Amino acid sequence: MTRTLAACMPFLIACASAQTTVPPAAPQQSAAPNALLSESPLPLHYPPFDRIHDSDYLPAFEAGMAEQLKEVQAIAHDPAPPTFENTFVALEKSGRLLRRVQIVFRSLSAANTDPAMQKIEAQMAPRLSAHRDEILLDPALFTRVDALHQKRAQLGLDPESNQLIERYAVEFVRAGAKLSPADKQTLKQINQEISSLTTKFRQNTLKCTKENAVVVDDAKELTGLTSEQIGAASEAAKARKLEGKYVLTLQNTTQQPLLRDLKNRALRERLFKASVARCVGGDADNTAVVARILALRADKAKLFGDANWAAYTLEDETAGTPEAVNKMLGDLAPAALAKAKKDARDLQALLDKDVKGAKLEPWDWTFYAQKLRKQRYDFDDSAVKPYFELDRVIQEGVFWAANQLYGLTFKERRDLPVYQQDVRVWDVIDADGSQLGIFIGDYYKRDNKQGGAWMNAYVPQSGLFSEKPVVANHLNIVKPKAGQPTLLTFEEVTTLFHEFGHALHGLFSKAQYPLLGSAPRDWVEFPSQFNETWTREPKVLANIARHYVTGEPMPKALLEKVKSAENFDSGFKTTEYLAAALLDQNWHQLPATQIPKDGSGVAAFDAVALRKDGVFFPPVPPRYHTAYFSHIFSSGYSAAYYAYIWSEVLARDSGQWFYQHGGMTRENGDVFRAKILSRARTEEPRVLFEKFYGGPPRIEPLLEWRGLAAEQVVGRR
């Protein structure tokens, strides 16, 4: 799963980023000029990471907010009649300093945080919320925006400029511009409190994710792990000053990767329970935080006349309504659950052979699924990983596919500063030889880096400012011991392609106006899901599936087994995702009167909601439980976690279109780039897709891709 930090209003970046736990570090002090107060002199305004210090942020935030308020006041009170140029273009040009500061701060908070940054975030979150409201709730400013919106058909503007007017009108109205003065004041208070609470949720999650890591005293307990995995656990322990011990760190999801390999069932149980116990009770408890966030969101939706937060959120997404989301999730759930239950019977049989009378538990699933896959396909990850080395997958897979489809080439450079020694940087060269942008790759897990995988833009593309993009991908691959290769599971290979799909979306954008570079959540994930298509492309696999020592291609028989097993366990993977997506909708479609008043009600909600939706199946827990569900309580996906599967429908339809038109060719890539990847939100997403695809999306290619087509019928009986 991914989160992108690029889908925010450009002149007021208001979406939340995520962070993670922090190492002991003191804020740096410097007498040098504040590097954030001026445009970076580096190529494409690449951030001068080596000259940015924690002490720079607060002065830069202060200066940026003051500057933007001055600019916006000049627009709102311009004595000249409102025009497209003096209102909308002027708004697009406002807040440049604040935008730059927010982008750098939020990006580094996610990728390389420290205690000083966390303190700054807690301090600035409500202030930035208030700053945003001061602009979007300004009656004089909205009068100008609304006047031009009402007569937009008479202005004789090009389609993209008309779209800009439309989007501004939507943003102002959804921000509360039409509310009464009393309701505006209430809204401001709600927004500030939500901002503080989502920051608290995020920091609690980061803290308990680090603290809930499992410490193991004896290496004998780690039977089943590879020497690389044991080495990584040893290094993690050393980093925490636990010499001679082993630390099994947690990732952001419910299931943990090491559960697949650990033979010690008691340790598997311990690791799983440490994962699901996060942020329930203790000094990093999130349950009461969740209760308050939900109540405030319900109050906000009510101000706008919406029945619940989902209705308010979804009216500006591609899906449009909660009913549309419920139908799509409901259509998929029976097929996924039917396959999961079918697989569970086979896993139980394997467990019975090892532990008589034991019941299949969630901490058993991936361990016995690995055994079952080996039984069915005669291979496991230990046989596959030596053939997927990180650098080869990047260079000969991710970059090679982009070259074949779009004509891109990549030139690594080591002269630009980075914020952490493992970070890599490439110039991206377009097919015509011009520089398209800069790509940053940050691939390894760290304690001061948020979990999961995501993309962000340090410099978003803008025609208005003649800015080319600087984009970054972030993963959390466990770094091996010094001198050892970084070997990947096929799932990690897929994640690399997924995140680079986001990067391509940012690199190819040709929007004139920054606001139109943002997109709905259920469209943002479309290019990334689509780029996963090439992990199954034989030409790509022939490039990347080579032994890291000998360079020999993966044996044909093994490669065929990997491809044949691609849909293995799709019932589990789809069900755990759908359970989380339905949990999100349950919380945000809940009537205000039914929202729990305290943490105890929150903690008990998950099982009740999943039973109601028919996806309660204890061996397959939701991908995230509420107390650490950062996507929906701190990272901008509230009532929108369904976006991944909604976007995947579009992605699989697009993959089918490619193969119906000749597969991985430059001609097809150029069409997709021109009609989808370069368009940002210069037209509404639904329209863009239908113009490309030739009609509305179809769910059948997704079911086929996930191997659920047969279970679709079973699930509906």
LOROTI-457982 format. One record per residue (C-alpha): x, y, z; residue in one letter. Coordinates in nm, 2 decimals. Layout:
# residues N
u	v	w	type
X	Y	Z	A;
...
END
This chain:
# residues 717
u	v	w	type
0.00	0.00	0.00	M;
0.10	0.35	-0.06	T;
0.04	0.70	0.04	R;
0.12	1.00	-0.17	T;
0.19	1.34	-0.03	L;
0.13	1.51	-0.37	A;
-0.25	1.55	-0.37	A;
-0.29	1.87	-0.18	C;
-0.41	2.23	-0.27	M;
-0.09	2.39	-0.40	P;
-0.14	2.74	-0.26	F;
-0.24	2.59	0.08	L;
-0.09	2.25	0.14	I;
-0.32	2.11	0.39	A;
-0.30	1.74	0.37	C;
-0.13	1.54	0.64	A;
0.19	1.36	0.60	S;
0.32	1.08	0.83	A;
0.62	1.04	1.04	Q;
0.78	0.77	1.25	T;
0.97	0.72	1.57	T;
1.29	0.91	1.62	V;
1.65	0.86	1.72	P;
1.80	1.07	1.99	P;
1.90	1.39	1.81	A;
1.92	1.76	1.90	A;
1.81	2.03	1.66	P;
2.10	2.17	1.46	Q;
2.18	2.54	1.51	Q;
2.34	2.74	1.24	S;
2.45	3.10	1.18	A;
2.42	3.05	0.81	A;
2.13	3.21	0.62	P;
1.80	3.02	0.63	N;
1.80	2.81	0.32	A;
1.42	2.78	0.31	L;
1.37	3.16	0.27	L;
1.49	3.16	-0.09	S;
1.46	2.94	-0.40	E;
1.72	2.66	-0.41	S;
2.00	2.74	-0.65	P;
2.04	2.37	-0.72	L;
1.92	2.22	-1.05	P;
1.54	2.23	-1.08	L;
1.53	2.39	-0.74	H;
1.63	2.05	-0.58	Y;
1.62	2.11	-0.20	P;
1.96	2.20	-0.04	P;
1.93	1.92	0.22	F;
2.28	1.99	0.35	D;
2.18	2.35	0.44	R;
1.84	2.29	0.59	I;
1.84	2.28	0.98	H;
1.56	2.23	1.22	D;
1.61	2.58	1.35	S;
1.51	2.71	1.00	D;
1.16	2.58	1.00	Y;
0.97	2.80	1.25	L;
1.11	3.13	1.11	P;
1.04	3.01	0.76	A;
0.68	2.91	0.85	F;
0.63	3.25	1.01	E;
0.76	3.43	0.71	A;
0.56	3.22	0.47	G;
0.23	3.27	0.64	M;
0.28	3.64	0.68	A;
0.38	3.67	0.31	E;
0.08	3.48	0.19	Q;
-0.17	3.66	0.40	L;
-0.04	3.99	0.26	K;
-0.07	3.85	-0.10	E;
-0.42	3.72	-0.05	V;
-0.54	4.04	0.12	Q;
-0.42	4.23	-0.19	A;
-0.62	4.00	-0.41	I;
-0.93	4.01	-0.19	A;
-0.94	4.39	-0.17	H;
-0.81	4.47	-0.52	D;
-1.02	4.78	-0.63	P;
-1.02	4.66	-0.98	A;
-1.30	4.43	-1.10	P;
-1.23	4.06	-1.06	P;
-1.07	3.89	-1.36	T;
-0.92	3.55	-1.42	F;
-0.57	3.70	-1.40	E;
-0.61	3.92	-1.09	N;
-0.80	3.65	-0.89	T;
-0.72	3.29	-0.99	F;
-0.38	3.33	-1.14	V;
-0.29	3.56	-0.85	A;
-0.40	3.30	-0.60	L;
-0.19	3.04	-0.79	E;
0.11	3.27	-0.75	K;
0.05	3.34	-0.38	S;
0.21	3.14	-0.10	G;
0.52	3.03	-0.28	R;
0.74	3.05	0.03	L;
0.49	2.88	0.26	L;
0.44	2.61	0.00	R;
0.81	2.54	-0.03	R;
0.85	2.52	0.35	V;
0.56	2.29	0.40	Q;
0.67	2.06	0.12	I;
1.02	2.02	0.26	V;
0.90	1.99	0.62	F;
0.63	1.74	0.56	R;
0.85	1.53	0.33	S;
1.14	1.51	0.57	L;
0.91	1.46	0.87	S;
0.80	1.14	0.69	A;
1.14	1.03	0.57	A;
1.39	1.15	0.82	N;
1.23	1.30	1.13	T;
1.37	1.39	1.47	D;
1.23	1.51	1.81	P;
1.26	1.88	1.71	A;
1.06	1.83	1.40	M;
0.79	1.64	1.59	Q;
0.77	1.93	1.83	K;
0.74	2.18	1.54	I;
0.47	1.97	1.38	E;
0.26	1.96	1.69	A;
0.30	2.34	1.73	Q;
0.23	2.42	1.37	M;
-0.06	2.19	1.29	A;
-0.34	2.40	1.44	P;
-0.17	2.72	1.32	R;
-0.16	2.61	0.96	L;
-0.52	2.50	0.99	S;
-0.61	2.84	1.11	A;
-0.41	3.00	0.84	H;
-0.59	2.80	0.57	R;
-0.93	2.89	0.71	D;
-0.84	3.26	0.73	E;
-0.79	3.25	0.35	I;
-1.07	3.02	0.24	L;
-1.33	3.17	0.47	L;
-1.25	3.53	0.37	D;
-1.59	3.67	0.25	P;
-1.43	3.94	0.03	A;
-1.20	3.68	-0.15	L;
-1.49	3.44	-0.20	F;
-1.71	3.72	-0.35	T;
-1.45	3.76	-0.62	R;
-1.41	3.38	-0.68	V;
-1.79	3.33	-0.69	D;
-1.85	3.62	-0.92	A;
-1.61	3.49	-1.18	L;
-1.74	3.13	-1.13	H;
-2.10	3.25	-1.20	Q;
-2.00	3.41	-1.53	K;
-1.73	3.16	-1.64	R;
-1.90	3.07	-1.96	A;
-1.88	3.43	-2.07	Q;
-1.51	3.47	-2.01	L;
-1.39	3.29	-2.33	G;
-1.12	3.09	-2.15	L;
-0.95	2.77	-2.26	D;
-1.07	2.44	-2.10	P;
-0.79	2.42	-1.85	E;
-0.85	2.77	-1.72	S;
-1.22	2.69	-1.69	N;
-1.13	2.38	-1.50	Q;
-0.92	2.60	-1.26	L;
-1.22	2.82	-1.19	I;
-1.44	2.52	-1.13	E;
-1.19	2.36	-0.89	R;
-1.14	2.68	-0.69	Y;
-1.51	2.72	-0.65	A;
-1.54	2.37	-0.52	V;
-1.25	2.41	-0.28	E;
-1.39	2.73	-0.14	F;
-1.74	2.60	-0.09	V;
-1.61	2.27	0.06	R;
-1.39	2.48	0.29	A;
-1.70	2.66	0.42	G;
-1.72	2.98	0.22	A;
-2.10	2.97	0.21	K;
-2.15	2.90	0.58	L;
-2.29	3.16	0.82	S;
-2.05	3.36	1.03	P;
-2.14	3.16	1.33	A;
-2.09	2.83	1.15	D;
-1.76	2.95	1.01	K;
-1.63	3.02	1.36	Q;
-1.74	2.67	1.47	T;
-1.57	2.52	1.16	L;
-1.24	2.70	1.24	K;
-1.24	2.55	1.59	Q;
-1.32	2.20	1.45	I;
-1.05	2.22	1.19	N;
-0.78	2.33	1.44	Q;
-0.87	2.05	1.69	E;
-0.88	1.79	1.42	I;
-0.54	1.91	1.30	S;
-0.39	1.87	1.65	S;
-0.56	1.53	1.70	L;
-0.44	1.38	1.37	T;
-0.09	1.49	1.46	T;
-0.12	1.33	1.80	K;
-0.25	1.01	1.64	F;
0.04	1.00	1.40	R;
0.30	1.06	1.67	Q;
0.14	0.80	1.90	N;
0.14	0.55	1.62	T;
0.51	0.61	1.55	L;
0.59	0.58	1.92	K;
0.40	0.25	1.98	C;
0.52	0.10	1.66	T;
0.88	0.14	1.78	K;
0.81	0.04	2.14	E;
0.61	-0.27	2.05	N;
0.90	-0.42	1.86	A;
0.97	-0.77	1.99	V;
1.30	-0.83	2.17	V;
1.44	-1.19	2.14	V;
1.72	-1.30	2.37	D;
1.83	-1.62	2.20	D;
1.89	-1.67	1.82	A;
1.76	-2.03	1.86	K;
1.41	-1.88	1.88	E;
1.46	-1.73	1.53	L;
1.47	-2.07	1.35	T;
1.33	-2.03	1.00	G;
1.48	-1.68	0.94	L;
1.76	-1.64	0.69	T;
2.10	-1.53	0.80	S;
2.02	-1.19	0.64	E;
1.70	-1.16	0.84	Q;
1.88	-1.26	1.16	I;
2.16	-1.01	1.08	G;
1.90	-0.73	1.03	A;
1.74	-0.82	1.37	A;
2.08	-0.81	1.53	S;
2.16	-0.47	1.38	E;
1.82	-0.34	1.49	A;
1.91	-0.45	1.85	A;
2.25	-0.28	1.83	K;
2.08	0.05	1.72	A;
1.87	0.03	2.04	R;
2.18	-0.05	2.25	K;
2.06	-0.41	2.31	L;
2.39	-0.58	2.22	E;
2.36	-0.96	2.19	G;
1.99	-0.95	2.15	K;
1.76	-0.94	1.84	Y;
1.48	-0.69	1.77	V;
1.19	-0.78	1.54	L;
1.07	-0.44	1.43	T;
0.71	-0.38	1.33	L;
0.59	-0.24	1.00	Q;
0.27	-0.04	0.98	N;
0.03	-0.32	0.88	T;
-0.13	-0.58	1.10	T;
0.05	-0.88	0.95	Q;
0.43	-0.87	0.99	Q;
0.67	-1.01	0.72	P;
0.86	-1.23	0.96	L;
0.55	-1.43	1.05	L;
0.59	-1.60	0.71	R;
0.93	-1.75	0.81	D;
0.94	-1.80	1.19	L;
0.90	-2.16	1.29	K;
0.85	-2.08	1.66	N;
0.47	-2.06	1.69	R;
0.49	-1.90	2.03	A;
0.71	-1.62	1.89	L;
0.48	-1.58	1.59	R;
0.19	-1.53	1.84	E;
0.39	-1.28	2.04	R;
0.49	-1.08	1.73	L;
0.13	-1.07	1.60	F;
-0.01	-0.97	1.93	K;
0.25	-0.70	1.96	A;
0.13	-0.57	1.63	S;
-0.24	-0.56	1.70	V;
-0.19	-0.42	2.06	A;
-0.04	-0.10	1.93	R;
-0.19	0.22	2.06	C;
-0.46	0.06	2.27	V;
-0.39	0.18	2.62	G;
-0.07	0.31	2.76	G;
0.09	0.65	2.71	D;
0.04	0.63	2.33	A;
-0.32	0.53	2.34	D;
-0.51	0.63	2.02	N;
-0.86	0.50	2.10	T;
-0.98	0.82	2.28	A;
-0.81	1.03	2.01	V;
-1.01	0.84	1.74	V;
-1.34	0.89	1.93	A;
-1.28	1.26	1.93	R;
-1.17	1.28	1.57	I;
-1.48	1.09	1.46	L;
-1.71	1.32	1.66	A;
-1.55	1.63	1.51	L;
-1.57	1.50	1.16	R;
-1.94	1.42	1.21	A;
-1.99	1.77	1.34	D;
-1.81	1.92	1.04	K;
-2.02	1.71	0.80	A;
-2.34	1.83	0.97	K;
-2.23	2.19	0.91	L;
-2.23	2.12	0.54	F;
-2.57	1.94	0.55	G;
-2.42	1.60	0.49	D;
-2.54	1.29	0.67	A;
-2.19	1.18	0.77	N;
-1.82	1.23	0.70	W;
-1.82	0.97	0.42	A;
-2.09	1.17	0.23	A;
-1.90	1.49	0.27	Y;
-1.57	1.34	0.16	T;
-1.69	1.13	-0.13	L;
-1.88	1.40	-0.31	E;
-1.55	1.53	-0.44	D;
-1.40	1.19	-0.52	E;
-1.44	0.99	-0.84	T;
-1.67	0.75	-0.67	A;
-1.91	1.03	-0.58	G;
-2.12	0.87	-0.30	T;
-2.10	0.62	-0.01	P;
-2.35	0.40	-0.20	E;
-2.12	0.36	-0.49	A;
-1.83	0.27	-0.26	V;
-2.04	0.03	-0.07	N;
-2.16	-0.14	-0.38	K;
-1.81	-0.19	-0.52	M;
-1.67	-0.32	-0.19	L;
-1.97	-0.54	-0.15	G;
-1.94	-0.69	-0.50	D;
-1.58	-0.79	-0.43	L;
-1.61	-0.91	-0.07	A;
-1.80	-1.24	-0.13	P;
-1.55	-1.37	-0.39	A;
-1.25	-1.27	-0.18	A;
-1.38	-1.42	0.14	L;
-1.49	-1.74	-0.04	A;
-1.13	-1.80	-0.16	K;
-0.99	-1.71	0.18	A;
-1.21	-1.97	0.35	K;
-1.12	-2.22	0.09	K;
-0.75	-2.17	0.15	D;
-0.80	-2.17	0.52	A;
-0.91	-2.53	0.51	R;
-0.59	-2.63	0.34	D;
-0.38	-2.43	0.59	L;
-0.56	-2.59	0.88	Q;
-0.47	-2.93	0.74	A;
-0.11	-2.84	0.74	L;
-0.13	-2.70	1.09	L;
-0.29	-3.02	1.21	D;
0.02	-3.21	1.10	K;
0.24	-2.99	1.32	D;
0.02	-2.92	1.62	V;
-0.26	-3.16	1.69	K;
-0.58	-3.00	1.79	G;
-0.46	-2.64	1.72	A;
-0.69	-2.39	1.55	K;
-0.57	-2.18	1.26	L;
-0.48	-1.84	1.40	E;
-0.39	-1.52	1.22	P;
-0.02	-1.56	1.32	W;
-0.03	-1.90	1.15	D;
-0.16	-1.78	0.81	W;
0.14	-1.65	0.62	T;
0.37	-1.93	0.77	F;
0.15	-2.21	0.65	Y;
0.06	-2.02	0.33	A;
0.43	-2.03	0.25	Q;
0.43	-2.40	0.31	K;
0.12	-2.45	0.10	L;
0.26	-2.25	-0.19	R;
0.58	-2.46	-0.18	K;
0.36	-2.77	-0.18	Q;
0.15	-2.65	-0.47	R;
0.43	-2.48	-0.68	Y;
0.75	-2.63	-0.54	D;
0.92	-2.31	-0.44	F;
0.94	-2.05	-0.16	D;
1.08	-1.70	-0.12	D;
1.42	-1.83	-0.02	S;
1.45	-1.98	-0.37	A;
1.33	-1.67	-0.54	V;
1.50	-1.38	-0.35	K;
1.85	-1.44	-0.48	P;
1.71	-1.36	-0.83	Y;
1.57	-1.02	-0.74	F;
1.86	-0.79	-0.63	E;
1.75	-0.43	-0.56	L;
1.98	-0.24	-0.79	D;
1.91	-0.47	-1.08	R;
1.53	-0.44	-1.03	V;
1.56	-0.06	-1.03	I;
1.79	-0.03	-1.33	Q;
1.68	-0.32	-1.55	E;
1.32	-0.34	-1.44	G;
1.16	-0.02	-1.32	V;
1.38	0.22	-1.53	F;
1.39	-0.02	-1.83	W;
1.01	-0.04	-1.85	A;
0.99	0.34	-1.84	A;
1.24	0.35	-2.13	N;
1.05	0.10	-2.33	Q;
0.71	0.26	-2.28	L;
0.80	0.63	-2.26	Y;
1.16	0.67	-2.39	G;
1.30	0.78	-2.06	L;
1.66	0.74	-1.95	T;
1.81	0.78	-1.60	F;
2.15	0.91	-1.51	K;
2.26	0.87	-1.15	E;
2.43	1.17	-0.99	R;
2.62	1.20	-0.67	R;
2.69	1.57	-0.66	D;
2.35	1.67	-0.51	L;
2.31	1.67	-0.13	P;
2.09	1.40	0.03	V;
1.93	1.39	0.38	Y;
2.05	1.04	0.45	Q;
2.35	0.85	0.32	Q;
2.15	0.57	0.16	D;
1.94	0.80	-0.06	V;
2.01	0.80	-0.43	R;
1.94	1.06	-0.70	V;
1.89	1.04	-1.08	W;
1.83	1.29	-1.36	D;
1.54	1.18	-1.57	V;
1.59	1.24	-1.94	I;
1.30	1.25	-2.18	D;
1.29	1.09	-2.52	A;
1.39	1.41	-2.69	D;
1.70	1.44	-2.48	G;
1.57	1.72	-2.25	S;
1.57	1.69	-1.88	Q;
1.22	1.59	-1.76	L;
1.29	1.60	-1.38	G;
1.49	1.46	-1.10	I;
1.40	1.13	-0.92	F;
1.50	1.05	-0.56	I;
1.51	0.69	-0.43	G;
1.50	0.62	-0.05	D;
1.45	0.25	-0.02	Y;
1.56	0.13	0.33	Y;
1.38	0.11	0.66	K;
1.49	0.33	0.94	R;
1.36	0.40	1.29	D;
1.31	0.77	1.20	N;
1.11	0.70	0.88	K;
0.74	0.63	0.86	Q;
0.63	0.28	0.77	G;
0.50	0.17	0.44	G;
0.58	0.31	0.10	A;
0.49	0.64	-0.06	W;
0.58	0.91	-0.32	M;
0.61	1.28	-0.27	N;
0.71	1.57	-0.49	A;
0.97	1.81	-0.35	Y;
0.91	2.03	-0.65	V;
0.58	1.97	-0.82	P;
0.55	2.04	-1.19	Q;
0.40	2.38	-1.29	S;
0.37	2.53	-1.63	G;
0.29	2.87	-1.46	L;
0.63	2.88	-1.29	F;
0.81	2.68	-1.56	S;
0.90	2.43	-1.29	E;
1.01	2.08	-1.37	K;
0.94	1.81	-1.11	P;
1.16	1.67	-0.84	V;
0.99	1.35	-0.71	V;
1.08	1.09	-0.45	A;
0.99	0.72	-0.38	N;
1.02	0.58	-0.03	H;
1.01	0.22	0.07	L;
1.09	0.03	0.39	N;
1.31	-0.26	0.27	I;
1.52	-0.40	0.56	V;
1.88	-0.30	0.50	K;
2.12	-0.60	0.50	P;
2.44	-0.61	0.69	K;
2.73	-0.43	0.53	A;
2.86	-0.61	0.23	G;
2.55	-0.82	0.18	Q;
2.32	-0.77	-0.12	P;
1.97	-0.64	-0.09	T;
1.75	-0.92	-0.21	L;
1.38	-0.87	-0.26	L;
1.06	-1.07	-0.23	T;
0.84	-1.05	-0.54	F;
0.60	-0.84	-0.33	E;
0.88	-0.59	-0.28	E;
0.95	-0.59	-0.65	V;
0.58	-0.51	-0.71	T;
0.60	-0.22	-0.45	T;
0.90	-0.07	-0.64	L;
0.69	-0.07	-0.96	F;
0.39	0.06	-0.78	H;
0.56	0.36	-0.63	E;
0.74	0.44	-0.95	F;
0.39	0.46	-1.11	G;
0.33	0.75	-0.88	H;
0.66	0.90	-0.97	A;
0.57	0.88	-1.34	L;
0.24	1.06	-1.27	H;
0.43	1.34	-1.11	G;
0.71	1.35	-1.37	L;
0.48	1.36	-1.67	F;
0.23	1.62	-1.54	S;
0.18	1.91	-1.78	K;
-0.07	2.11	-1.59	A;
-0.04	2.49	-1.63	Q;
-0.17	2.56	-1.29	Y;
-0.05	2.41	-0.96	P;
-0.40	2.35	-0.82	L;
-0.47	2.12	-1.11	L;
-0.17	1.90	-1.03	G;
-0.37	1.75	-0.74	S;
-0.62	1.47	-0.78	A;
-0.88	1.27	-0.59	P;
-0.75	0.98	-0.38	R;
-0.93	0.73	-0.59	D;
-0.75	0.86	-0.90	W;
-0.41	0.91	-0.74	V;
-0.36	0.54	-0.70	E;
-0.45	0.45	-1.06	F;
-0.11	0.52	-1.23	P;
0.07	0.33	-0.95	S;
-0.16	0.03	-0.97	Q;
-0.13	0.03	-1.34	F;
0.25	0.03	-1.33	N;
0.24	-0.30	-1.14	E;
0.13	-0.45	-1.47	T;
0.49	-0.48	-1.58	W;
0.59	-0.71	-1.30	T;
0.41	-0.98	-1.49	R;
0.56	-0.88	-1.83	E;
0.79	-1.16	-1.96	P;
1.04	-0.91	-2.11	K;
1.07	-0.73	-1.77	V;
1.11	-1.06	-1.58	L;
1.38	-1.17	-1.82	A;
1.58	-0.86	-1.73	N;
1.54	-0.86	-1.35	I;
1.51	-1.23	-1.25	A;
1.89	-1.30	-1.25	R;
2.10	-1.45	-0.98	H;
2.28	-1.17	-0.78	Y;
2.61	-1.36	-0.79	V;
2.63	-1.54	-1.13	T;
2.40	-1.32	-1.33	G;
2.23	-1.63	-1.46	E;
1.86	-1.60	-1.54	P;
1.61	-1.76	-1.31	M;
1.56	-2.12	-1.42	P;
1.27	-2.13	-1.66	K;
1.09	-2.38	-1.45	A;
1.12	-2.16	-1.14	L;
1.01	-1.85	-1.32	L;
0.70	-2.03	-1.45	E;
0.62	-2.14	-1.10	K;
0.66	-1.78	-0.97	V;
0.42	-1.66	-1.25	K;
0.18	-1.94	-1.19	S;
0.17	-1.86	-0.81	A;
0.11	-1.49	-0.86	E;
-0.25	-1.51	-0.75	N;
-0.17	-1.75	-0.47	F;
-0.33	-1.63	-0.15	D;
-0.52	-1.36	-0.33	S;
-0.82	-1.45	-0.11	G;
-0.63	-1.35	0.20	F;
-0.47	-1.03	0.05	K;
-0.80	-0.91	-0.09	T;
-1.00	-0.99	0.22	T;
-0.76	-0.82	0.46	E;
-0.77	-0.51	0.24	Y;
-1.15	-0.51	0.20	L;
-1.19	-0.55	0.57	A;
-0.99	-0.24	0.63	A;
-1.17	-0.05	0.36	A;
-1.51	-0.15	0.50	L;
-1.39	-0.06	0.85	L;
-1.31	0.29	0.72	D;
-1.65	0.33	0.57	Q;
-1.82	0.19	0.88	N;
-1.65	0.45	1.10	W;
-1.73	0.74	0.86	H;
-2.08	0.64	0.77	Q;
-2.17	0.60	1.13	L;
-2.45	0.84	1.25	P;
-2.32	1.10	1.50	A;
-2.53	0.95	1.78	T;
-2.36	0.61	1.74	Q;
-2.00	0.73	1.76	I;
-1.84	0.59	2.07	P;
-1.79	0.85	2.35	K;
-1.46	0.70	2.47	D;
-1.17	0.47	2.39	G;
-1.34	0.16	2.52	S;
-1.61	0.19	2.26	G;
-1.35	0.24	1.99	V;
-1.15	-0.06	2.08	A;
-1.46	-0.29	2.06	A;
-1.59	-0.15	1.73	F;
-1.38	-0.34	1.47	D;
-1.52	-0.68	1.53	A;
-1.88	-0.55	1.54	V;
-1.83	-0.36	1.21	A;
-1.67	-0.66	1.03	L;
-1.94	-0.89	1.14	R;
-2.20	-0.66	1.01	K;
-2.04	-0.65	0.67	D;
-1.98	-1.02	0.65	G;
-1.60	-1.01	0.64	V;
-1.53	-1.11	1.00	F;
-1.30	-1.41	0.96	F;
-1.06	-1.43	1.26	P;
-0.77	-1.60	1.06	P;
-0.77	-1.30	0.83	V;
-0.77	-0.97	1.03	P;
-0.80	-0.63	0.86	P;
-0.49	-0.49	0.71	R;
-0.51	-0.22	0.97	Y;
-0.70	-0.21	1.30	H;
-0.84	0.13	1.41	T;
-0.58	0.22	1.67	A;
-0.30	0.23	1.41	Y;
-0.50	0.29	1.09	F;
-0.29	0.59	1.00	S;
-0.43	0.62	0.65	H;
-0.77	0.73	0.78	I;
-0.68	0.91	1.10	F;
-0.37	1.10	1.01	S;
-0.28	1.07	0.64	S;
-0.57	1.21	0.43	G;
-0.75	0.88	0.34	Y;
-1.05	0.92	0.57	S;
-1.35	0.76	0.41	A;
-1.12	0.70	0.11	A;
-0.92	0.39	0.18	Y;
-1.13	0.22	-0.08	Y;
-0.93	0.42	-0.33	A;
-0.68	0.15	-0.38	Y;
-0.93	-0.10	-0.51	I;
-1.13	0.16	-0.70	W;
-0.81	0.27	-0.87	S;
-0.71	-0.09	-0.94	E;
-1.03	-0.15	-1.14	V;
-0.91	0.13	-1.37	L;
-0.55	0.00	-1.37	A;
-0.65	-0.36	-1.47	R;
-0.88	-0.22	-1.74	D;
-0.59	-0.02	-1.87	S;
-0.36	-0.32	-1.86	G;
-0.61	-0.51	-2.06	Q;
-0.63	-0.22	-2.31	W;
-0.25	-0.23	-2.35	F;
-0.24	-0.60	-2.43	Y;
-0.53	-0.57	-2.67	Q;
-0.33	-0.30	-2.85	H;
0.00	-0.48	-2.87	G;
0.14	-0.47	-2.51	G;
0.45	-0.29	-2.39	M;
0.51	-0.06	-2.68	T;
0.62	0.31	-2.72	R;
0.30	0.37	-2.91	E;
0.08	0.25	-2.63	N;
0.30	0.43	-2.37	G;
0.27	0.76	-2.56	D;
-0.11	0.73	-2.57	V;
-0.13	0.66	-2.20	F;
0.11	0.94	-2.12	R;
-0.08	1.19	-2.33	A;
-0.43	1.09	-2.22	K;
-0.37	1.00	-1.85	I;
-0.03	1.06	-1.70	L;
0.02	1.41	-1.83	S;
-0.33	1.54	-1.77	R;
-0.33	1.57	-1.38	A;
-0.67	1.71	-1.31	R;
-0.70	1.94	-1.61	T;
-1.02	1.75	-1.67	E;
-1.23	1.54	-1.44	E;
-1.09	1.19	-1.39	P;
-1.39	1.00	-1.49	R;
-1.40	1.19	-1.82	V;
-1.02	1.13	-1.87	L;
-1.06	0.76	-1.82	F;
-1.35	0.71	-2.05	E;
-1.17	0.91	-2.33	K;
-0.87	0.68	-2.29	F;
-1.05	0.35	-2.24	Y;
-1.35	0.41	-2.47	G;
-1.61	0.36	-2.21	G;
-1.68	0.32	-1.83	P;
-1.46	0.09	-1.62	P;
-1.53	-0.29	-1.59	R;
-1.46	-0.50	-1.28	I;
-1.39	-0.83	-1.46	E;
-1.02	-0.76	-1.55	P;
-0.95	-0.70	-1.18	L;
-1.12	-1.02	-1.08	L;
-0.91	-1.20	-1.34	E;
-0.59	-1.03	-1.23	W;
-0.65	-1.13	-0.87	R;
-0.75	-1.49	-0.96	G;
-1.10	-1.43	-0.81	L;
-1.31	-1.48	-1.12	A;
-1.41	-1.83	-1.03	A;
-1.49	-1.74	-0.67	E;
-1.71	-1.45	-0.79	Q;
-1.98	-1.70	-0.88	V;
-1.92	-1.91	-0.56	V;
-1.94	-1.60	-0.34	G;
-2.28	-1.49	-0.49	R;
-2.46	-1.82	-0.43	R;
END
